[in-house]
Amino acid sequence: MDTAITVEGLVVERGRRTVLHGVDCAIPASQVTGLLGPSGSGKTTLIRAIVGVQIIKAGTVTVLGRPAGATELRHRVGYVTQAPSVYADLSVRENARYFATLYGLGAADADRAIGDVGLAGARDQLVGDLSGGQRSRASLACAMIGRPPLLMLDEPTVGQDPVLRADLWAKFHELAASGTTLVVSSHVMDEAARCDRLILVREGRIIADDAPERIRNATGAADLEEAFLHLIRERTAA
């Protein structure tokens, strides 16, 4: 499958405010696609729509050949939210082993995932005693245990130190090379160049959808942050 996710004419409203304005995009399989944009631009809403937990006004979202939220996708899509989704009164290892059990996997798979996110040294600590960044990594470990073909990661590197961020991005690309499709949201533009493909979002609209180098070349910008600003000015002038 060349395309893992297809979004067509997606409109999401909250109250009287339109959050996503007829969004269209196709996310390729087995790549790391970055969903970049400032806070409040609609990134999380788009991710929620893809996962199938967002009420939509119009449009369609197809994930791995099925409608978003279909029962068949429950064990095929891993979702890491901005808020930690693990149990605070359990240790990192206990959380990981619990989620491994849900997938019919064993302790070795849980320990592997813990090591993949750099928490081997904290595996016996209660999640409630961890820092915010460590809790996020514990959530990521639990989402990765079942090796789902699609991982939706909402700002997974926020609050992580630079070395660990680099390690996590290396892991993301390792997963993509093995066939996993990853969608990683961020509001930090220096992470944009780490992606195979970029979807730049502003005020509920996609302003660019291409490989990072192609976006930079098309705008004549020295870096991706400058390219993003160029695209915003261009749309404002239009």
N, C-alpha and C positions, 0 to 999 in steps of 0.2 A: 504494500500500500504506500503510494508516494505521498499522499496527503493524509495526515492523522486527524486534523480538525478542519471543518469547513463552517464558517459563520457567514450567513447571508441576511442582509437587511435587518440586523438585530437592533431593536429599540427597547430600552428599559426606562421605565418611569418610576419615580418615587414621589408620592404626593402629586404636586403640580409641576414638578421639575423633571425634565428629561435628562437622564444620566448618560445614556448611549443613544446616539443619533444615527440609526441605520447603518451600523457597522458591518463591513464586509472584510473577510480575510480568510486565507487558507494557510494552515500551519503545516509545514512538511514533517514527515515522519523521520525518526532517527537523527534529529538535530536538536540543538539547544536554541530555542527561540526566546529572545528577550522581549519582555513587555515593559517598555520604558516610558516614563512620564512623571510629572509632578504629582504630589499627593492630591487626591481629589479629582484626578483626571478621568477616572472610570476603570482603572486597571483591575481592581478587586472585583468590581461588578462584572466585568467581562470574564474573569476567571470563574466566578460563581455561576455564570450562565453556562460556561463550558462544562463545569462539573455537574450541573443540573440541579442546583439548589436555589437558583434565582428565578423569580417570576418575571416573565418577559411580556412586553406589550405586543411586539410583532417580530417577525423574522424566524429563522431556523438555525439550529446549531447541531451539527452532525459530528460525532466523536467515534473514531475507530469503526466507522460504518454504521453506527447506531444513533438514534436520537439521544441528545444529551440527557442524562439522568435515567436512562434505560436500566432495568434490573441487571441485564447482562454485563453492564459496565462496572458493577460494584467492586469487583475484585480486579478490574483491569485499569483503574484510575487511582493513583495515589494523590492525595490533596493535603498540602501543608498550608494552614492558615497563618495569618500574622500573629494571632494569639496562640500560645502553646496548646496543643490538643492531646496532652498526656495527663496522667493522674499524679497529682502533687504528693499524695501520701504513699506512693510506691517509689522504689528506686528506679534508676535508669534501666538496669537489667530486668527488673520485674515488669516494667512497662513493655520493654522490647520482647520479652518472652511471652507476655500476654498477647501482643499483636501477632507474634509468630504462630501462636496456637490457633488464632483465627484463620490463618492461611494454611493450617495443617503442616506447619514447619516446626523445626526443633530449636534447641538452645544454641546450636552452632550458628544457625542463620541469624538469630538475635544478636549474638556476640559479634558476628561479622559486621552487621549494620552499625552497631555501636562503635566499632573500630573505624568504620568508613567515615564517620562524622567527627572523629577525634575525641570521643568521650570514654575511651577504654579506662583511663585513669579515674574517672568519676562514676564508673558503672554501678557501684554499691551505694552511691549517695541518693538520698531522697530528692525527687525532682523539685519539691518545694524549697529545698535548700540551695538550689542551683542559681546561677546568675541568669538574667534574661536571655543572653546569647546562648548559654548552655541549654536552657529549656527549649529554645528554638531548634537546636541541634538534636535534642532528644525526640522532638516531634518529627524531624526529618528522618531520623533513624527508623522510627516506627513506620513511616510511610514507605520507606525503601525496602523493608524486610521482604515483602512478597514479590519483589521485582516486577511491579506492574509495568505494562508496556507504555503507559503514559503517566508522567509525574507533573502535577500542577503545583508550583512552588511560589507562594505569595511573599515576596521580600525575605527569602530564607537567609540572606547574608547580613541583614541589618543587625548592628550591634556586635559583629564578629571582628576580631583583630585582623590586620592585613594578611598575616601569614596564613591564618585559618581560612580566610576568604579565598586566597589563592588555592589552598588545598581543596576546598569545596568545589570551586570551579573546575579544577582538574578532575575531580570525581564526576561532576556533571558530564564532562566531555567523554570520560571513560564509559559512562552509562550510555551515552548517545552512540558511541562507537559499537557498543554491543547490541544496539537496536532499540533502545528506549527513546521515546520522544519526551523532551522536557520543555515546559513553558515556565520561565523564571521572570517574575516581575521585580522591578526595582525603580527607585526614584533617584538613584546615584548614577550619573551619566558616565563615570569612569568604568562602570561595569559593562557598558554597551559594547565595547570592542571585544569582550570575551565571548560574545554570542555568535552563532553561525548566521542567524537572521535576526532582524530587529523589526519590531512593530512599535512605532512611536505614537503615543496617545496624548491628546490634549483636549480638555473640555468635552470629553465624550466622543471624540472623532479621531480616526486614524489619519495622521498627517504624513506617514511614511511607512512602507512595508517592503523591506529589501535587505540584502546583505549589508553589513556595516560599511564595508569599503565602497560599495556602489552608492550608498547614501552620501557618504563623504565626497566622493568624486562628482556626483550629480549636483551637489551644492557648491563645489569648489572650496569647501571648508578645510581648515587645517586639522580639526578634530571633530568628534561627533557632537560635542556640546555646542560648538559653533554651528554645525550643520543643523542641529535642532532649532537653534535660535533663528537661523536663516529661513527655515521652513515656516516658523511661526510668523516672522515678519512678512514673508511672501504671501501667506494666507490672509494676514491682516490687511495688507495692501489690496489684495484681490477683492 
